[in-house]
Amino acid sequence: MKLHEYQSKELFRQMDIPVPSGRLVHSPDEVADALKNITGPPWVVKAQVHAGGRGKGGGVKIVQTREEAVTAVDTLLKTPLVTPQTTQEGVTVHQVLIEEGMDMEKEFYLGMTVDRSTATPTMIFSQAGGMEIEEVAAATPELILKEHMHPGTGWMAYQGRNLAFSLDPIPEPPVLRGLTGVMQKISNLFLKLDCSLVEINPLVITKNGQVIALDAKITIDDNALFRQKDLAALDDPKEKDPLERMAAEYNLNYIRLDGNIGAMVNGAGLAMATMDVIKLAGAEPANFLDVGGGATEEMITKGFEIILKDNRVKAILINIFGGILRCDVLARGVIEAARKNDITVPLIVRLEGTNVEQGREILNGSDLEFLVARDLAEAAQLVAKQV
């Protein structure tokens, strides 16, 4: 579960991690009152969305006057924000964070995540602050420094010193204490809140020697939300695709994509293979939809309805291997969904496994028009004819 920057910074404040003063606003009318308690000018106006690369998309603006701040907020709230991590349509901005501008001297990247190769929480530190860390890792990997935290001992003071003393020149003692202090607090927050990611980019040193978290990003492990109920309440449903929200209500694994071929599959591996088949056919998948092995007829029906609500879908490929989920259950779900929706796009069905003949008989006995694929290769050929 992703948190907004303003939510992450509130958690930082609770952990005594220094952040700029700021205020969240939802309309231009709130700007004048907000600026009364924020040091400036300059002020920084930042769109609050669950997408990275806001600066590249115009989602972060530096303003010098109150009038500029009002205009910046109005523009962000009225215009979809397109960043390297959004679709071409962009995302809607519902709220904006206004903060004091900082007189920066140096920028760093600091983050903690789980390193899957070592199965440990790992602190990542880099002098290339303010840049996309993936780009830094690809172009200049020597600038990426890591310290692995042993779960039994937690973050050790010497590990912070290892990272901070890698800087050239080595900062003055007060700055070193500030840097290592933030590292310690980040590690505490990471463990306490069951995070999968805590990121500060950039972590800055101001010209008066303060260490400030200029940005903040926190992702909570969904599997731990049962014991992080206060954090679960921070989830922002407006940031989720409406179809994904609908799917979550029925425990369906659905992710909306940019293509035009809808897909319903059982099993994540088979879903990935099906998307590969769609792409090999020269088309693009419109979604990832894994109904799972234990899907009921109702779940199948809802999954089908969700696919049909995406007006970009030009054809639908159902690829089911009947194991726990029997083919006859799927067939009845498809027919039930067809009765509730006006299907105007080609439907391609590939069934195999438990009760496959019964499933085909159910489909053949309906008034539903569909194309039957005996294997993935034939499914690809039928998909190719629809694009």
SEDO-438419 format. One record per residue (C-alpha): x, y, z. Coordinates in steps of 0.25 Angstrom, whole numbers, always signed. Each point is the difference from the previous one (the first is absolute). Example, Ala and Ser with C-alpha at 12.3 -4.5 7.8 and 13.67 -1.06 7.14 Angstrom:
<pt><east>+49</east><north>-18</north><up>+31</up></pt>
<pt><east>+6</east><north>+14</north><up>-2</up></pt>
This chain:
<pt><east>+0</east><north>+0</north><up>+0</up></pt>
<pt><east>+6</east><north>+13</north><up>-4</up></pt>
<pt><east>-1</east><north>+13</north><up>+8</up></pt>
<pt><east>+0</east><north>+14</north><up>-5</up></pt>
<pt><east>+12</east><north>+9</north><up>+3</up></pt>
<pt><east>-8</east><north>+8</north><up>+10</up></pt>
<pt><east>-4</east><north>-12</north><up>+7</up></pt>
<pt><east>+14</east><north>-6</north><up>+0</up></pt>
<pt><east>+6</east><north>+13</north><up>+5</up></pt>
<pt><east>-10</east><north>+0</north><up>+12</up></pt>
<pt><east>+5</east><north>-13</north><up>+4</up></pt>
<pt><east>+14</east><north>+5</north><up>-2</up></pt>
<pt><east>-3</east><north>+11</north><up>+10</up></pt>
<pt><east>-5</east><north>-10</north><up>+10</up></pt>
<pt><east>+14</east><north>-7</north><up>-1</up></pt>
<pt><east>+7</east><north>+14</north><up>+1</up></pt>
<pt><east>+5</east><north>+0</north><up>-14</up></pt>
<pt><east>+1</east><north>+14</north><up>-4</up></pt>
<pt><east>-9</east><north>+5</north><up>-12</up></pt>
<pt><east>-4</east><north>+13</north><up>-5</up></pt>
<pt><east>-12</east><north>+7</north><up>+5</up></pt>
<pt><east>-12</east><north>-1</north><up>-9</up></pt>
<pt><east>-15</east><north>+0</north><up>-1</up></pt>
<pt><east>-9</east><north>-9</north><up>-9</up></pt>
<pt><east>-11</east><north>+7</north><up>-8</up></pt>
<pt><east>-11</east><north>-4</north><up>-9</up></pt>
<pt><east>-4</east><north>+12</north><up>-7</up></pt>
<pt><east>+6</east><north>+14</north><up>-4</up></pt>
<pt><east>-9</east><north>+6</north><up>+10</up></pt>
<pt><east>+9</east><north>-6</north><up>+11</up></pt>
<pt><east>+13</east><north>+5</north><up>-4</up></pt>
<pt><east>+0</east><north>+14</north><up>+6</up></pt>
<pt><east>-3</east><north>-6</north><up>+14</up></pt>
<pt><east>+10</east><north>-11</north><up>-2</up></pt>
<pt><east>+12</east><north>+10</north><up>-3</up></pt>
<pt><east>-2</east><north>+7</north><up>+13</up></pt>
<pt><east>+7</east><north>-11</north><up>+7</up></pt>
<pt><east>+10</east><north>-4</north><up>-10</up></pt>
<pt><east>+14</east><north>+7</north><up>-1</up></pt>
<pt><east>+2</east><north>+6</north><up>-13</up></pt>
<pt><east>+1</east><north>+4</north><up>-11</up></pt>
<pt><east>+4</east><north>-9</north><up>-7</up></pt>
<pt><east>-10</east><north>-10</north><up>+2</up></pt>
<pt><east>-1</east><north>-14</north><up>-7</up></pt>
<pt><east>-13</east><north>-5</north><up>-5</up></pt>
<pt><east>-1</east><north>-15</north><up>-2</up></pt>
<pt><east>-11</east><north>-9</north><up>-6</up></pt>
<pt><east>-4</east><north>-11</north><up>+10</up></pt>
<pt><east>-1</east><north>-13</north><up>-9</up></pt>
<pt><east>+5</east><north>-14</north><up>+1</up></pt>
<pt><east>+9</east><north>+2</north><up>-12</up></pt>
<pt><east>+15</east><north>+3</north><up>-1</up></pt>
<pt><east>+7</east><north>+10</north><up>-9</up></pt>
<pt><east>-9</east><north>+11</north><up>+4</up></pt>
<pt><east>+10</east><north>+10</north><up>-3</up></pt>
<pt><east>+2</east><north>-4</north><up>-14</up></pt>
<pt><east>-15</east><north>+0</north><up>-2</up></pt>
<pt><east>-2</east><north>+14</north><up>+5</up></pt>
<pt><east>-5</east><north>-4</north><up>+14</up></pt>
<pt><east>+10</east><north>+7</north><up>+8</up></pt>
<pt><east>+0</east><north>+16</north><up>-2</up></pt>
<pt><east>+9</east><north>+10</north><up>+8</up></pt>
<pt><east>-8</east><north>+13</north><up>+1</up></pt>
<pt><east>+4</east><north>+14</north><up>+6</up></pt>
<pt><east>-13</east><north>+7</north><up>+2</up></pt>
<pt><east>-13</east><north>-3</north><up>+6</up></pt>
<pt><east>-7</east><north>+2</north><up>-14</up></pt>
<pt><east>+10</east><north>-10</north><up>-6</up></pt>
<pt><east>-4</east><north>-10</north><up>+11</up></pt>
<pt><east>-15</east><north>+1</north><up>-3</up></pt>
<pt><east>+2</east><north>-2</north><up>-15</up></pt>
<pt><east>+9</east><north>-12</north><up>+2</up></pt>
<pt><east>-10</east><north>-7</north><up>+9</up></pt>
<pt><east>-11</east><north>+4</north><up>-9</up></pt>
<pt><east>+8</east><north>-6</north><up>-12</up></pt>
<pt><east>+4</east><north>-13</north><up>+7</up></pt>
<pt><east>-15</east><north>-3</north><up>+5</up></pt>
<pt><east>-6</east><north>+3</north><up>-14</up></pt>
<pt><east>+10</east><north>-7</north><up>-9</up></pt>
<pt><east>+3</east><north>-15</north><up>+0</up></pt>
<pt><east>+15</east><north>-2</north><up>+4</up></pt>
<pt><east>+8</east><north>-9</north><up>-10</up></pt>
<pt><east>+13</east><north>-5</north><up>+6</up></pt>
<pt><east>+10</east><north>-11</north><up>-5</up></pt>
<pt><east>-8</east><north>-10</north><up>+9</up></pt>
<pt><east>-14</east><north>+3</north><up>-4</up></pt>
<pt><east>-8</east><north>-3</north><up>-13</up></pt>
<pt><east>-1</east><north>+10</north><up>-11</up></pt>
<pt><east>-14</east><north>+5</north><up>+5</up></pt>
<pt><east>+7</east><north>+3</north><up>+14</up></pt>
<pt><east>-6</east><north>+1</north><up>+13</up></pt>
<pt><east>-9</east><north>+9</north><up>+7</up></pt>
<pt><east>+6</east><north>+9</north><up>+12</up></pt>
<pt><east>-10</east><north>+1</north><up>+11</up></pt>
<pt><east>+9</east><north>+7</north><up>+10</up></pt>
<pt><east>+13</east><north>+8</north><up>+0</up></pt>
<pt><east>+11</east><north>+2</north><up>+11</up></pt>
<pt><east>+6</east><north>+14</north><up>+2</up></pt>
<pt><east>+13</east><north>+0</north><up>+7</up></pt>
<pt><east>+11</east><north>+10</north><up>+3</up></pt>
<pt><east>+12</east><north>+1</north><up>-10</up></pt>
<pt><east>+13</east><north>-5</north><up>+6</up></pt>
<pt><east>+14</east><north>+6</north><up>-3</up></pt>
<pt><east>+7</east><north>-12</north><up>-4</up></pt>
<pt><east>+15</east><north>-3</north><up>+0</up></pt>
<pt><east>+0</east><north>-15</north><up>-3</up></pt>
<pt><east>-10</east><north>-11</north><up>-4</up></pt>
<pt><east>+0</east><north>-15</north><up>+3</up></pt>
<pt><east>-8</east><north>-12</north><up>-2</up></pt>
<pt><east>-4</east><north>-8</north><up>+12</up></pt>
<pt><east>-9</east><north>-12</north><up>+0</up></pt>
<pt><east>-3</east><north>-13</north><up>+7</up></pt>
<pt><east>-6</east><north>-12</north><up>-7</up></pt>
<pt><east>+1</east><north>-15</north><up>+1</up></pt>
<pt><east>+11</east><north>-6</north><up>-9</up></pt>
<pt><east>-5</east><north>-13</north><up>-5</up></pt>
<pt><east>+14</east><north>-6</north><up>-3</up></pt>
<pt><east>+4</east><north>+1</north><up>+15</up></pt>
<pt><east>-14</east><north>-1</north><up>+6</up></pt>
<pt><east>+3</east><north>+12</north><up>+9</up></pt>
<pt><east>-5</east><north>+15</north><up>+2</up></pt>
<pt><east>+11</east><north>+8</north><up>-8</up></pt>
<pt><east>+3</east><north>+15</north><up>+2</up></pt>
<pt><east>+4</east><north>+6</north><up>-14</up></pt>
<pt><east>+8</east><north>+13</north><up>+0</up></pt>
<pt><east>+5</east><north>+8</north><up>-12</up></pt>
<pt><east>+6</east><north>+14</north><up>-3</up></pt>
<pt><east>-9</east><north>+1</north><up>-12</up></pt>
<pt><east>-12</east><north>+5</north><up>+7</up></pt>
<pt><east>-11</east><north>+6</north><up>-7</up></pt>
<pt><east>+2</east><north>-10</north><up>-12</up></pt>
<pt><east>-8</east><north>-12</north><up>-3</up></pt>
<pt><east>+8</east><north>-11</north><up>+8</up></pt>
<pt><east>-3</east><north>-10</north><up>-11</up></pt>
<pt><east>+7</east><north>+9</north><up>-10</up></pt>
<pt><east>+12</east><north>+2</north><up>+10</up></pt>
<pt><east>+1</east><north>-15</north><up>+2</up></pt>
<pt><east>+1</east><north>-3</north><up>-15</up></pt>
<pt><east>+9</east><north>+11</north><up>-4</up></pt>
<pt><east>+9</east><north>+2</north><up>+12</up></pt>
<pt><east>-1</east><north>-12</north><up>+10</up></pt>
<pt><east>+12</east><north>+4</north><up>+8</up></pt>
<pt><east>-8</east><north>+11</north><up>+5</up></pt>
<pt><east>-10</east><north>-9</north><up>+7</up></pt>
<pt><east>+4</east><north>-5</north><up>+14</up></pt>
<pt><east>-7</east><north>-10</north><up>+8</up></pt>
<pt><east>+0</east><north>-5</north><up>+14</up></pt>
<pt><east>-8</east><north>-13</north><up>+4</up></pt>
<pt><east>-8</east><north>+0</north><up>+13</up></pt>
<pt><east>+0</east><north>-13</north><up>+7</up></pt>
<pt><east>-14</east><north>-3</north><up>+6</up></pt>
<pt><east>+6</east><north>-5</north><up>+13</up></pt>
<pt><east>+8</east><north>+12</north><up>+3</up></pt>
<pt><east>-7</east><north>+12</north><up>-7</up></pt>
<pt><east>+7</east><north>+12</north><up>-6</up></pt>
<pt><east>+14</east><north>+2</north><up>+6</up></pt>
<pt><east>+7</east><north>+13</north><up>+2</up></pt>
<pt><east>+12</east><north>-4</north><up>-7</up></pt>
<pt><east>-8</east><north>-3</north><up>-12</up></pt>
<pt><east>-5</east><north>+15</north><up>-1</up></pt>
<pt><east>+15</east><north>+4</north><up>+2</up></pt>
<pt><east>+4</east><north>-9</north><up>-12</up></pt>
<pt><east>-10</east><north>+7</north><up>-9</up></pt>
<pt><east>+3</east><north>+15</north><up>+5</up></pt>
<pt><east>+15</east><north>-2</north><up>+0</up></pt>
<pt><east>-1</east><north>-4</north><up>-15</up></pt>
<pt><east>-2</east><north>+15</north><up>-3</up></pt>
<pt><east>+11</east><north>+8</north><up>-6</up></pt>
<pt><east>+2</east><north>+9</north><up>+6</up></pt>
<pt><east>-5</east><north>-5</north><up>+14</up></pt>
<pt><east>-10</east><north>+9</north><up>+5</up></pt>
<pt><east>+2</east><north>+8</north><up>+13</up></pt>
<pt><east>-3</east><north>-8</north><up>+13</up></pt>
<pt><east>-14</east><north>+7</north><up>+2</up></pt>
<pt><east>-4</east><north>-4</north><up>-14</up></pt>
<pt><east>+5</east><north>-14</north><up>+2</up></pt>
<pt><east>-8</east><north>-2</north><up>+12</up></pt>
<pt><east>-12</east><north>+5</north><up>-7</up></pt>
<pt><east>+2</east><north>-10</north><up>-12</up></pt>
<pt><east>+2</east><north>-12</north><up>+9</up></pt>
<pt><east>-11</east><north>+4</north><up>+9</up></pt>
<pt><east>-10</east><north>+1</north><up>-11</up></pt>
<pt><east>+5</east><north>-14</north><up>-5</up></pt>
<pt><east>-3</east><north>-6</north><up>+14</up></pt>
<pt><east>-14</east><north>+6</north><up>+0</up></pt>
<pt><east>-3</east><north>-5</north><up>-14</up></pt>
<pt><east>+4</east><north>-14</north><up>+4</up></pt>
<pt><east>-9</east><north>+1</north><up>+13</up></pt>
<pt><east>-11</east><north>+5</north><up>-8</up></pt>
<pt><east>+2</east><north>-11</north><up>-11</up></pt>
<pt><east>-1</east><north>-11</north><up>+11</up></pt>
<pt><east>-11</east><north>+6</north><up>+8</up></pt>
<pt><east>-10</east><north>+3</north><up>-11</up></pt>
<pt><east>+3</east><north>-13</north><up>-8</up></pt>
<pt><east>+5</east><north>+8</north><up>-12</up></pt>
<pt><east>+4</east><north>-6</north><up>-13</up></pt>
<pt><east>+6</east><north>+14</north><up>-4</up></pt>
<pt><east>+4</east><north>+13</north><up>+7</up></pt>
<pt><east>+7</east><north>+10</north><up>-9</up></pt>
<pt><east>+5</east><north>+14</north><up>+1</up></pt>
<pt><east>+4</east><north>+6</north><up>-13</up></pt>
<pt><east>+6</east><north>+10</north><up>+2</up></pt>
<pt><east>+5</east><north>+0</north><up>+14</up></pt>
<pt><east>+7</east><north>+14</north><up>+0</up></pt>
<pt><east>+10</east><north>+7</north><up>+8</up></pt>
<pt><east>-4</east><north>+15</north><up>+1</up></pt>
<pt><east>+11</east><north>+11</north><up>+0</up></pt>
<pt><east>-2</east><north>+2</north><up>+15</up></pt>
<pt><east>+3</east><north>-15</north><up>+2</up></pt>
<pt><east>-13</east><north>-6</north><up>+2</up></pt>
<pt><east>-4</east><north>-14</north><up>-5</up></pt>
<pt><east>-14</east><north>+0</north><up>-6</up></pt>
<pt><east>-9</east><north>-10</north><up>-7</up></pt>
<pt><east>-4</east><north>+8</north><up>-11</up></pt>
<pt><east>-9</east><north>-11</north><up>-6</up></pt>
<pt><east>-6</east><north>-13</north><up>+6</up></pt>
<pt><east>-5</east><north>-13</north><up>-5</up></pt>
<pt><east>-6</east><north>-11</north><up>+8</up></pt>
<pt><east>-6</east><north>-13</north><up>-5</up></pt>
<pt><east>-6</east><north>-10</north><up>+11</up></pt>
<pt><east>+0</east><north>-15</north><up>-2</up></pt>
<pt><east>-14</east><north>-3</north><up>-3</up></pt>
<pt><east>+2</east><north>-14</north><up>+7</up></pt>
<pt><east>+2</east><north>+8</north><up>+13</up></pt>
<pt><east>-12</east><north>+9</north><up>+0</up></pt>
<pt><east>-8</east><north>-9</north><up>+9</up></pt>
<pt><east>+10</east><north>+5</north><up>+11</up></pt>
<pt><east>+1</east><north>+14</north><up>-5</up></pt>
<pt><east>-14</east><north>+4</north><up>+0</up></pt>
<pt><east>+3</east><north>+15</north><up>+2</up></pt>
<pt><east>+8</east><north>+0</north><up>-12</up></pt>
<pt><east>-10</east><north>-8</north><up>-8</up></pt>
<pt><east>-10</east><north>+12</north><up>+2</up></pt>
<pt><east>+10</east><north>+9</north><up>-7</up></pt>
<pt><east>-3</east><north>-7</north><up>-13</up></pt>
<pt><east>-5</east><north>+9</north><up>-11</up></pt>
<pt><east>-10</east><north>-7</north><up>-9</up></pt>
<pt><east>+0</east><north>+12</north><up>-10</up></pt>
<pt><east>+14</east><north>-4</north><up>-4</up></pt>
<pt><east>-5</east><north>-13</north><up>-5</up></pt>
<pt><east>-6</east><north>-4</north><up>-13</up></pt>
<pt><east>-15</east><north>-1</north><up>+2</up></pt>
<pt><east>+0</east><north>-14</north><up>-7</up></pt>
<pt><east>+12</east><north>-4</north><up>+9</up></pt>
<pt><east>-8</east><north>+5</north><up>+12</up></pt>
<pt><east>-12</east><north>-9</north><up>-4</up></pt>
<pt><east>+8</east><north>-12</north><up>-2</up></pt>
<pt><east>+6</east><north>+1</north><up>+14</up></pt>
<pt><east>-14</east><north>+0</north><up>+6</up></pt>
<pt><east>-1</east><north>-14</north><up>-6</up></pt>
<pt><east>+14</east><north>-5</north><up>+3</up></pt>
<pt><east>+4</east><north>+0</north><up>-15</up></pt>
<pt><east>+14</east><north>+3</north><up>-4</up></pt>
<pt><east>-2</east><north>+10</north><up>-10</up></pt>
<pt><east>+9</east><north>+11</north><up>-6</up></pt>
<pt><east>-4</east><north>+9</north><up>-11</up></pt>
<pt><east>+10</east><north>+1</north><up>-12</up></pt>
<pt><east>+0</east><north>+9</north><up>-13</up></pt>
<pt><east>-3</east><north>-11</north><up>-10</up></pt>
<pt><east>-13</east><north>-4</north><up>-7</up></pt>
<pt><east>-1</east><north>-15</north><up>+2</up></pt>
<pt><east>-7</east><north>-4</north><up>+13</up></pt>
<pt><east>+5</east><north>-13</north><up>+7</up></pt>
<pt><east>-6</east><north>-9</north><up>+11</up></pt>
<pt><east>+9</east><north>-10</north><up>+5</up></pt>
<pt><east>+2</east><north>-9</north><up>+13</up></pt>
<pt><east>+14</east><north>+0</north><up>+5</up></pt>
<pt><east>+11</east><north>+11</north><up>+0</up></pt>
<pt><east>+9</east><north>-8</north><up>-9</up></pt>
<pt><east>-10</east><north>-3</north><up>-10</up></pt>
<pt><east>-5</east><north>+14</north><up>+0</up></pt>
<pt><east>+14</east><north>+5</north><up>-3</up></pt>
<pt><east>+1</east><north>-11</north><up>-11</up></pt>
<pt><east>-13</east><north>+5</north><up>-6</up></pt>
<pt><east>+5</east><north>+14</north><up>+0</up></pt>
<pt><east>+12</east><north>-4</north><up>-8</up></pt>
<pt><east>-9</east><north>-8</north><up>-10</up></pt>
<pt><east>-8</east><north>+13</north><up>-2</up></pt>
<pt><east>+12</east><north>+8</north><up>-2</up></pt>
<pt><east>+6</east><north>-10</north><up>-10</up></pt>
<pt><east>-13</east><north>+1</north><up>-8</up></pt>
<pt><east>+3</east><north>+15</north><up>-2</up></pt>
<pt><east>-10</east><north>+5</north><up>+10</up></pt>
<pt><east>+1</east><north>+5</north><up>+14</up></pt>
<pt><east>-7</east><north>-5</north><up>+13</up></pt>
<pt><east>-10</east><north>+9</north><up>+6</up></pt>
<pt><east>+1</east><north>-6</north><up>+14</up></pt>
<pt><east>+6</east><north>-10</north><up>+9</up></pt>
<pt><east>-11</east><north>-8</north><up>+6</up></pt>
<pt><east>+3</east><north>-13</north><up>+8</up></pt>
<pt><east>-13</east><north>-5</north><up>+6</up></pt>
<pt><east>+8</east><north>-11</north><up>+8</up></pt>
<pt><east>-2</east><north>-14</north><up>+2</up></pt>
<pt><east>-11</east><north>+1</north><up>+10</up></pt>
<pt><east>-9</east><north>+10</north><up>-8</up></pt>
<pt><east>-15</east><north>-2</north><up>+1</up></pt>
<pt><east>-11</east><north>+2</north><up>-10</up></pt>
<pt><east>-2</east><north>+14</north><up>+5</up></pt>
<pt><east>+14</east><north>+4</north><up>+0</up></pt>
<pt><east>+1</east><north>-5</north><up>-15</up></pt>
<pt><east>-12</east><north>+9</north><up>-3</up></pt>
<pt><east>+5</east><north>+12</north><up>+7</up></pt>
<pt><east>+14</east><north>-2</north><up>-7</up></pt>
<pt><east>-7</east><north>+0</north><up>-14</up></pt>
<pt><east>-8</east><north>+12</north><up>+4</up></pt>
<pt><east>+12</east><north>+8</north><up>+3</up></pt>
<pt><east>+7</east><north>-4</north><up>-13</up></pt>
<pt><east>-12</east><north>+5</north><up>-8</up></pt>
<pt><east>-1</east><north>+13</north><up>+8</up></pt>
<pt><east>+14</east><north>+4</north><up>-7</up></pt>
<pt><east>-5</east><north>+6</north><up>-13</up></pt>
<pt><east>+14</east><north>-2</north><up>-6</up></pt>
<pt><east>-2</east><north>-15</north><up>-1</up></pt>
<pt><east>-2</east><north>-5</north><up>-14</up></pt>
<pt><east>+1</east><north>-15</north><up>+3</up></pt>
<pt><east>+0</east><north>-9</north><up>+12</up></pt>
<pt><east>+9</east><north>-12</north><up>+2</up></pt>
<pt><east>-5</east><north>-10</north><up>+11</up></pt>
<pt><east>+12</east><north>-10</north><up>+3</up></pt>
<pt><east>-4</east><north>-9</north><up>+11</up></pt>
<pt><east>+8</east><north>-13</north><up>+4</up></pt>
<pt><east>-11</east><north>-7</north><up>+9</up></pt>
<pt><east>+6</east><north>-5</north><up>+13</up></pt>
<pt><east>-6</east><north>+5</north><up>+13</up></pt>
<pt><east>-8</east><north>+9</north><up>-9</up></pt>
<pt><east>-8</east><north>-9</north><up>-9</up></pt>
<pt><east>-3</east><north>+3</north><up>-14</up></pt>
<pt><east>-15</east><north>-2</north><up>+2</up></pt>
<pt><east>+0</east><north>+11</north><up>+11</up></pt>
<pt><east>+7</east><north>+10</north><up>-9</up></pt>
<pt><east>-10</east><north>-3</north><up>-12</up></pt>
<pt><east>-12</east><north>+3</north><up>+9</up></pt>
<pt><east>+7</east><north>+13</north><up>+5</up></pt>
<pt><east>+2</east><north>+4</north><up>-14</up></pt>
<pt><east>-14</east><north>-2</north><up>-4</up></pt>
<pt><east>-5</east><north>+7</north><up>+12</up></pt>
<pt><east>+8</east><north>+12</north><up>-3</up></pt>
<pt><east>-4</east><north>+0</north><up>-15</up></pt>
<pt><east>-15</east><north>+0</north><up>+4</up></pt>
<pt><east>+3</east><north>+13</north><up>+9</up></pt>
<pt><east>+9</east><north>+7</north><up>-11</up></pt>
<pt><east>-2</east><north>+3</north><up>-14</up></pt>
<pt><east>+13</east><north>-7</north><up>-6</up></pt>
<pt><east>+3</east><north>+7</north><up>-13</up></pt>
<pt><east>+15</east><north>-5</north><up>-1</up></pt>
<pt><east>+5</east><north>-13</north><up>-5</up></pt>
<pt><east>+2</east><north>-11</north><up>+11</up></pt>
<pt><east>+11</east><north>-10</north><up>-1</up></pt>
<pt><east>-1</east><north>-12</north><up>+10</up></pt>
<pt><east>+11</east><north>-10</north><up>+3</up></pt>
<pt><east>-4</east><north>-10</north><up>+10</up></pt>
<pt><east>+8</east><north>-12</north><up>+5</up></pt>
<pt><east>+0</east><north>-9</north><up>+13</up></pt>
<pt><east>-10</east><north>-4</north><up>+10</up></pt>
<pt><east>-14</east><north>-2</north><up>-6</up></pt>
<pt><east>+4</east><north>+7</north><up>-13</up></pt>
<pt><east>-10</east><north>-8</north><up>-9</up></pt>
<pt><east>-11</east><north>+4</north><up>+9</up></pt>
<pt><east>+5</east><north>+15</north><up>+0</up></pt>
<pt><east>+0</east><north>-1</north><up>-16</up></pt>
<pt><east>-14</east><north>-6</north><up>+0</up></pt>
<pt><east>-5</east><north>+11</north><up>+9</up></pt>
<pt><east>+6</east><north>+11</north><up>-9</up></pt>
<pt><east>-5</east><north>-7</north><up>-13</up></pt>
<pt><east>-14</east><north>-2</north><up>+6</up></pt>
<pt><east>-1</east><north>+15</north><up>+3</up></pt>
<pt><east>-4</east><north>+11</north><up>-10</up></pt>
<pt><east>+14</east><north>+6</north><up>+2</up></pt>
<pt><east>+9</east><north>+2</north><up>-12</up></pt>
<pt><east>+14</east><north>-3</north><up>+2</up></pt>
<pt><east>+13</east><north>-6</north><up>-7</up></pt>
<pt><east>+6</east><north>-12</north><up>+6</up></pt>
<pt><east>+15</east><north>-2</north><up>+1</up></pt>
<pt><east>+6</east><north>-14</north><up>+3</up></pt>
<pt><east>+14</east><north>+5</north><up>+4</up></pt>
<pt><east>+7</east><north>+13</north><up>+2</up></pt>
<pt><east>+6</east><north>+0</north><up>-14</up></pt>
<pt><east>-14</east><north>+0</north><up>-6</up></pt>
<pt><east>-5</east><north>+11</north><up>+11</up></pt>
<pt><east>+11</east><north>+9</north><up>-6</up></pt>
<pt><east>-4</east><north>-2</north><up>-14</up></pt>
<pt><east>-15</east><north>+3</north><up>+4</up></pt>
<pt><east>+5</east><north>+12</north><up>+8</up></pt>
<pt><east>+8</east><north>+5</north><up>-12</up></pt>
<pt><east>-12</east><north>+0</north><up>-9</up></pt>
<pt><east>-7</east><north>+10</north><up>+9</up></pt>
<pt><east>+11</east><north>+11</north><up>+0</up></pt>
